[in-house]
Amino acid sequence: MKKEILRIGEEALRELQQLDKSEALQELKVKVLGKKGTLTALLRQMGSLSPEERPVMGQVVNEMRSRLEKAWEERSAELETIALEKRLAAERIDISLPGSRVARGHYHPLTQVVEEIEDIFLGMGFQIAEGPEIESDYYNFEALNLPKDHPAREMQDSFYITEEILLRTQTSPVQIRTMEKLRPHLPVKVIAPGTVYRNDDDATHSPMFHQVEGLMVDQGIRMSDLKGILLNFSRQMFGESREIRLRPSFFPFTEPSAEVDVSCMLCGGAGCRLCKGTGWIEILGSGMVHPKVLEMGGYNPREVTGFAFGMGVERIAMLKFGIEDMRLLFDNDLRFLQQF
């Protein structure tokens, strides 16, 4: 039995040195020392030996087992070192080569336009005001002279959460919140950029879009002040040669109200496909703040006056960059976005 133990052990040691994979190493270990291994099978025959032979053979088996386990550990460490050296050689980086360029992103065209609008009005002394996107019916409609039975509410298909809470349909509620916060301070001179929501979706409308609202309240504010501010904005946004015109319109929160057109930036007013032959392109709505709105904000309409205006950022961006379908601004197609 001793000779058989030594034979099995020496044969396993020779085979061990020839193996070059960890998986084969483990298979050999199971073959020799596993529950059904050759050396383990000899141990089961120890019961047939005489009491004098058992300790001698037990010592031989334990010594061979120790030799084999030590050899397995050493060979396993060697194979790990060899594998690491091969992997390092394969993954070696040539530091003399130029590095891979990291793609640089840039602002979305809507973000660019919002920041440009903000810069223009900050340069004219306006401040930036913000308000919640989930708004109460009071601030979104009633405080803006739109009571519950007002027909103008039907013009805005709103996303209601409850009967009194909705996703704001305009940034106009920020006007009321700002006046409530600042009263009786004068002047009030703010713009309110932000996201608004209406149930509308086609080539020129989106259920989620962006607006910039403007408000100025002080003593002696006139329609001519509004026109001067908007003319300056139009020229900085679309070019110094631009002109504007104000057309009578209706908004519940302003009186009088006006739609504002800018002379076509493509044809200069001569008439073309962009302006549909009129020479003018509508860009925003405006007017003098309605006395009821001033009262709702905490100001006395007999002592102060004000003007307000609102523009869709998507419309400004489409005119500025020549985009014909608003949905392109929300598709997240890099082929489109990388042009700006």
Disulfide bonds with the S-S distance in Angstrom:
none
